[in-house]
Amino acid sequence: MTTPSNWQRKLLLVFRSEKRLNAGKVIKNYDGKSFDDMKATTITESMCDIETLTDERKSKALESHLNNLKHQSLGESELCFYHNTLIILMRRKYKIDKIFAEFERLWVAENHYLLENLSLRWIVSACDTFIDHSDNVNRAAILMNVITLMNTVRAYETKNFLQASPDAESIALLDEKTDILYAGDLSLYDGLTYFRIGTDDSLRNMRKRYHKFHKVDKLATTILLAVFEKLQNNQSAFATLRQLHRDDWSKWWLD
């Protein structure tokens, strides 16, 4: 393995320092603010440095990255932005133990608010953060269900996108195929079948099994069930199956 030269080491240190530069100042901005104070504050354009906004997906400079993120968060509460800032700081390896302790305190105190107001993107990022940094193995294992669920949905939606023609709008359900799946089981592959739409109880049973995790970790299970419910109310495959379902006993969503 080649040993880095002096200038390469210096360049690496500069890069690392830029990723975390002024992190202490960023976190100090929240000193003395309660969670209630931050919930009552809405992110406005006046709180952003408009002149320095960039189109970069992820700026190396911490303050630039957070400024772009804040502008994307217009209309959201400062508490949601604070939550997302904590995740960014941990990703950039700034005082991970201290920041994670604050992140965990926030989730314990405000999990209902966060699940109601964060996007799925940031809820998934929160699950990744717990998995990466929590010493609670049960919590990490339960939250891996969220990551597996979301990555499966995203893989499925990406396949749909790749197969659809560029000018295609939403594709209508085919009545003849709907009738086949209403009628009974249809083989998929390797012993699996498609969902038996209208009466299939697989998703109901999955939700019931999720519920059992409450005995192990209430917070992680609350997050898991909230994410599962959100998928029933977005334009996902779950919502399509819900629309076609006929059997009250085996429904898997909340009214």
N, C-alpha and C positions, 0 to 999 in steps of 0.2 A: 504494500500500500504506500503511495507517494505521500510524503510529509509536506503540508502546505508551506509555502515560502512566507517570509515575514510580511510582504505586501498583501499576500492572500489572506493571512490571518488578520491583518489590519482591516482589510476590506470586509471580511466576515463580521468583525466586531462592529464596524460602522453600520452594516446592514441590520445586525441584531439590535443595535442601539436605536436605529431609526424606527424599527418596528415597535419599540416600547418608549420612545422619547416622549417625555412629559406625561407619562402614565400616572405618576404621583399627583400632578396638577389636575389631571382629568378626574381622578377619584376624589380629590380634595374638594372639588366643586359641589359635591353632595354632602359635605360635612354639615351637620345640624339640620338636615332635611329629613323629615319623617316620611314613611311610606304614604301616609295620608296626604302630606303636603305635595308629594310627587304625583299622586293620583289626581289631585285637584288642579295640576298644571298641565296645560295642553301645549304641545310642541308647535311653535309658529315660525314663520319665515324669518322673523326678526331675531330668533335665537340661532340662526345659521349664518355662516360667513358666505354669503352668496357669491362673492367675487372669486373665492377659491374653490368652488365646486368643480369636480372633474367627472368625466365619464368612466373612470376606472372602476372595474368591478371590485377590486380590492387594492387600495393604495398601500404602499409599503409604510408610508408615514402614518403613525397612529392618529394624530389629530385630523389629518386630511380624510382618513377613512371614516372616522366618527362623524365628521362634518357632513360627508356625503350621506352617511347612514341617517343622520338626524334629518336631513332634507327629505329623505325617503319616508320619514316617520311623521311628516306634517299631519296634524289633526289627532295624533295619538297622544296618550298621556306620557308625562315625563317618567313615570314609573316603568312603563314598558321599555322606554329607551334606556333607562338605567339598567334594567334586566339584561338587555342586549349588549350594553357596554361591558357589563361584568363578563359575559361570555367572550367578547372580543379580547378583553384583557387576559383572560385565562388562555385563550388560543395563542396569544403572543407571549405566554409564559411569564407574566408579571405577577409576582407574589401569589402564586397559585393557591397555597394553603389559606392565606388570609382572604383572598377574593372568593374562593369557593365557600368558605365559612359564611361569608355575607350572602352569596348566591343561595345557599341552602336555607339561611335564615329568612330570606325573602320568599322562597317557595313555601316554607312551613307557614308563614304568616299570611301570605296573599295568594295561595294556590287557586282559589276560586276566581279571584279577580284576573289573574294571569291567564287562566284557561279560557276565560270569557273574552279577553281583549287582545291576547297575542295571536299572531297569524300561525298557521300550521308550520310554516317555515321555522319560526322561532321556538315553538313548542318542541319540534323535533331537535333543534339545536340544544335546547335545555336537556332533553333526554340524553343526547350524546355527551353532554357535560357531566351529568350524573354518572353515566357509565364510565367515563374516563377518569373521574376524580373521587367518586364516593368509595368509602371503605365498606359500605353496606352491599354485600354481594347479592342479597335477595333483591334489593332495590334495582341494582344494575341488571339483574336477570329479567325482572318484570319489565323494565323499560326497554330491553332489547326487543320485546314484542312490538313496541311502537315503531322502532327502527325497521324491523323486518316487515311489518305491515306497510309502512310508508314506502319503502324501497320496492316492494312488490307492486304496489299501486302505480308508482312512477315508472317502473319497467313496463308494465302493461300499457300505460298511457303513451309511453314513448314508442312502443311497437305500433299502437294504433296510428300515431302521428306519422310514422315512417311509411305505413301502408296506405295512408289516405292520399288522394290526389291533392295538389296544392290549392285548387279552387273549391275543394269540397267543404260544404257546411256540415252541420250535424247529420249523421247518417241515420236514416229512419230504421226502426226495427222491422224485420221481415216477418209478416204474419205467418207464413208457412213454417218458419223456423221456431217462432214463438209457440205455435200449436204443437210442434214436435216435443218441445221441452215442457210444455204443460202436460202432455200426455204421459210422460214417464222418463226413465233414465236413458241417456244417450252416451255411449262410450266416448271418452276423450282420448286418453293414452295410458299405458302402463297400469291398467286396472281402475283408473279414475273415470268418473263420469262428469258431464256438465252439471250445473245446478239444475235441479228439478224445479223450475220456476213455479211460483204460486204456493208451493207447500213445503219446500226443502227446509229442514230444521237445522242445517249445519251452522248457520250464522247465529241462530239462537243459542245453540249449545256452546259455541265459541264464546259468546258473551257471558254465559253462565260460568264457564270455566275462568274467564277473566275475573269475574266477581269473587271467586274463591281466593284470589290473591289478597283480598282485603285483610284477611287474617295475618298475612305475612308482612305487608307494607301498605298502609292506607294511602299515603301520598302517591306512591308510584302507581297504585291501582286506579286512583282517581284520575291521574294523568292519562293512563292507558284507556280507560273507559271514555274519557272526554274526547280523545283523538278518534276513537272508533265511532263515537256519535257524530262528530263533525264530518266524517266521511259519508255518513248517511244523508247529509244535507248539502253536499256539494255535488258537482256534476261528475260523480264517480260511477264505477260499475256497481258499487253497493246501492247507490240511489236508483239505478236502473232496475236492479232486482227488487228493491223495495216497492217501486212503482207497479211491478207486475205481481207482487205477492197478494195472496187471497186468504191465507189462513191466519186468523188472529192468534191462535195458540203458539204458532212458531215464529211470530214476528220478532225481530231482533233490535228494533230501534225504540227510542223513547217517544211517547206522544207529546 
